[in-house]
Amino acid sequence: MRALCDEGLLYPVHGMGTFAGRRPTQTDHVLLFIHEGGPHDTSTRQGFEERLSALGAISISMSIEEAERQWQLGCLPRVQGLWDPSFNPEQQLNFGSTLGLPTVGFDWRIDPRWSDSVRFDDVQGGMAATQHLLAIGIRSIVFLGVHADDASSDHLNWSARRAEGYLAALSAVGLERTATVLLPEELIWRESVIDPSDYFAMGVALGLRTPALPDRSAIVAANDLLAYGFISGSLQAGVPPEAILPMIGFDNHQVAFGNLLSSMSLPWNELGRVAADILFLRVSEIVTGPRVPVTELVPMIQITRLSSQRGWLLRAPALLDALRRATSESDITVGTAL
């Protein structure tokens, strides 16, 4: 039923039931998507717009600069709410606060008086990644993280949540005593912005100082770039390619030498759909009573690739050669594959 509603073949009416056909357009339900030109804008916008269309609402999309300019000139269409998936906590939700509109942001909740949030379910992702390795018979699994033990950095708390899921999955099968979480001796980030090269560099540092792990082990890495950096550091430290362990990362990161790393994919279009649902409930006044902020979690999707097998790096000579020589993430993510 939900899939048919998503496709616009059915539509629900609160308190009445579900009906065939497309919901009549409700011109007073106009919702704004704020884009920032990031790599996931297209997917999040598509999910947002498709969901609102199925619900019979109207969507518009523009940058925060254009939205503010039109608002100051009195030209901005009358909107009832906005979805601002910006990664910049200083920008995110400020425009919605200025206009006093219901707002959905990504992860951060700046002002609970009018802001809800949606984010990926990092705990579920950490559990699913670990369960994938357990399902193929591995019983010794190491987690590579990029957070501090005291979780002092909000910018990296997703890594701590993924580690939490890893620990929960091991505990569920009685292997909690085998858990090993490896963290960088020094976290790297530039002010509030973390560059992809930071993750790669932290992975290299972990690989250089970590002795060869038991050959029946496997790795869950907090993200793909950390995993690639760890492989590069391990190779530089003298670990032979055949000893590089099976591993799974996160984010489904594209590299120049082909996607070979198993990864937990982040469904950005679903993030947009969930944000649309939250806003639609707000502006339709289906959610009543005291204003309580909502945080919705979107599950990740497992993508199984070559790195789920033992000896996998030997079967990817182009990537192996690149990682042997890599000094930064740009050495594997930019350029033409061999």
N, C-alpha and C positions, 0 to 999 in steps of 0.2 A: 504493500500500500504506500509506504513512504517513497519507494522508487517511482511509482506512478505519479505521486504528487510532485516529486522532483522534476519529472519530465513534463509536468503541466497537463497530464491527462485527467487527473483528479485534483480537487482542491478541498481543503477542510474549512469549515466555518465553525468557530468556537461556540460550543454549546448547542450546535444544531446537527452536525454530522459531516460526512464527506460526500461530495457531489462530483458527477462526471463533467468534463469540460474544463476550460480555462477560466480562472477567476476573473470577473470583470475588473478592468483597470481601475485602481483607486487613486485618482490624481492627487489626493491630499496626502498620500504616503510617498514622499520623495526623500530618498536616502542617498547620502554622498559618500563616495569612496575617495579617500585621499591617497594619491600615489606619490612615490618619492623617486621613481626611476630605477629602483632596485631590480635585481635579476628575477625576483619572484612576483613582480607587480602584475604581469599578464595573467598568471595562474590565479592569484588571489582575487583580482578584479573579475575574471571570468566566473569563478565560483560564486562571488557575491552577486553579480548581475544575473546569472542564470537562476539563482535561487529566488531573487526578488521578482524576476519575471514570472516564475512559476507561482509565486504567492500573489501576483497581481499588483505589485508595487512598482514604483519607478525608481531607477537608479541614475545617478550622474557621477562623473569621474573627472577629477582635476588635481593639479598639484596644490600643495598647501599655500605656495606663493600666489597662485592664481585665485584660489578660493578667498584668501585674505584681501587681495586686490579688488575682486568683484564685490566682496562684502563692504569694504570701505567706500566703494563707489555707489553702493546701493543697487548693484546689478546681479547679485547672487540670487539664483532661484530660491524660493522658500523651501528649505529642507527641514525635516523633522528629526534627523539623526545622522550620524556619520561613523564610518569605519576607517580608522587611522592605524594601519599596521606598521607605522614607522618604527625603526629600531632605535631612534634617538629619543631617550626619555625626556629630554628638555623640550623637544618639539611636541612629542606625542600627547594628545588630548588637550593641549592648551587652547586650540581653536574651538573645540567643543565646549570647553569651560567658558571661553569668552562669550559664546553664543547661548550658553545655558542649554545645550542640546544633549540628549542621550548619545553617548559615545562608546564605541567598542575599540579597545586598543590591543596591541599584541603584547601579552605577558604582563606589562607594567600596568599598575592601577594607580594613577596619579591622584585622582580625587573621587572617592566612592560616592559622592553626591550625585554624579551623573555618568560615571564611567564604569563600564563592564570590561571584561578582558577575555581573550581566547588565546590559547597556546597549545603547542603540541604536548602530548602526554609523555614526558621524558621518563617517568617511572615505568610506564607500560613498555616504552621502547627498550629500556635497559633490561627489563624482564624478558621480552620477546627475543632480543639478541642473544641473551644467555641461554634461553630455552632452545634456541636454534642449535647452538653448539652442544648442549646436553643431548639433544635428540639424535645427533650423529655419533653419539657414544663417547664424547669427551667429558672427563670428570675433573680435570684440573684447568681452571679458567682464571685468567688474570685480567683485571680492569685497568686500563690506562685513562687517567683523568686529567683535567686541567683546572681543577678547583683547589681551594685551600682546605686543610683539615677542619678549620673553624668556619668554613663557608662564609668568610668575611666579605667576599666580593659578589654583589648581586648580579654583576654582569656575567658571572660564570656559574650561577647556581643551577643551570640546566645540567652541567656536568655532574654536580652532586646528586641531582635527582636521577640521572641515568645510572650512577653508581648505586643508588638506593634500590633501583629495580634489579640490578645485577645481584646485589646481596639477597634480595627477597627471593629471586629465582633459585639461588643456591640453597637458601634456607628451606625452601619448599621440598627439596629432595635430600635434606640432611647433610648438605656439603658446606654449611656455613663456616666450619673450621678451616676449610681449604681456601677461603676467599683471600685474595691479595689485591689491594688497590695501590697502584703506583702513581705517584703525583710528582710533578716537577719540583725541584728544590726551590725554584724561583718562578713565580707567575709573571707572564709578560703581557702587558697591554699598554696602549697609549691613551692616557686619560680615560675616557669612557668608551673608546673605540678599540675593538680588537681586530687587527688585520689578519687575513688568512695566513700570512707568513709567520705570525706569532704562534699559531697552532703547530705549524710545521717545525718551527725552531724548538718548541717545547718537546715535540716528539723526538727530534734528533737528540736533544739533551737526555731524554729518558733512555733512548737506545744506546747512547754512548756509555752511560753509567750502569746499565742493567746487564748483569752476566747472562749468558745464554740460558734460557728457560728450559725446563725438561721437555724432551721431544714429544711427549704425549700431551702437552698442554695446548691451550688456544688462548686467543686474546679478544676481548671486547674493548674497542677504543672509543673514547668519548665523541670523536668525529673522524671522518675519513682522513683529513689532513694530518691530524695527530698520528694516525696509523701509518701513513706514508712517511712522515718524519721519523717515526720510531724504526721503521724498516731501514731507512737510509742511515740512521745513527748506528743501528745494529751491524749493518754491512761494513761501515767505517770502523767499527770496533773489532772487526774480524770474525763475526758470526757468518758461517758459510750459508750460501743461499738455500741449500736444502734444509737448513735448520730454522728457517723463517717459518713461524707457526701459522696454522689456520687462524683467520681473524675475521671479524665483522666490525664495521664502523657505523657511522651515522651521517646523514645528509645527502647521500647519493651524489657525491661530488664528481664532476666531470674532469678527467685528466686527458692529456694529449695522446697518451699511449693506450687508450681504451679503458673502459670500465671493467675492471677485473676484480674489484674488491666487493665482497658481500657487504650490504649496507642496509640500514633502516631508513627508508625513504620518508620524507616529510611531505604529505599531500597538501600542498598549498591551496589548491582549489577548494578542498574540503574546509580549510581554515576560513576562506571567504564565505562559503555556504553557511557555516555555523555563525559567523558574525552577522550575516543577513537575518538568520533566524532570531538571534537575540534582539536586534534592532526592531524587527517587525513586531515581536511581542511587546516591546516597549511602546512603540508609537501607536499600536493598535489598542493599547491599554488593556491587553489581556492579562498582563502582570499587574496586579493591584496591591494595595497595602503599602507599608513602609518601604522606602527605597533601600533595597539590599543589593549590593553589587554581586554580579554573577561572574564566575570564572568557568568557562567551558574548556574541556580538554579534548584534543583531537588525536586519535591513536595513529601510530606510525605503521608503515607497511614494510615487511621484510622483503628484500631483494637478494636472492641467492646467486652468487657468482663463483668464479674459480677459487677465490681465497678460502672457501669453505673446505677445501681439500688439502691434504698434506702434500708437501712438495710443490705447491701451486706456483711459487715464484719462478721455478726452473722452467715452467711451461709458458712463461711470459718474458722472453729474453729482452724485448725492447724496454719494458718497464724495469726489469732488473738492471739493465745497463744504465738507464736514466737515474735510478735511485742510487746506484753506486757513485755517480758523479754529482748528485744533486747537492746544492748548497742552500737552496731556498725552494719554496713551493712553486715559484714561477718556472723552475727547471722542469717540472712535470705537468703543469697546468697550462703553460703557454708554449706555442710553437707547433711544429708539425711532427706527428708520430713517425718513427723510423719505418 
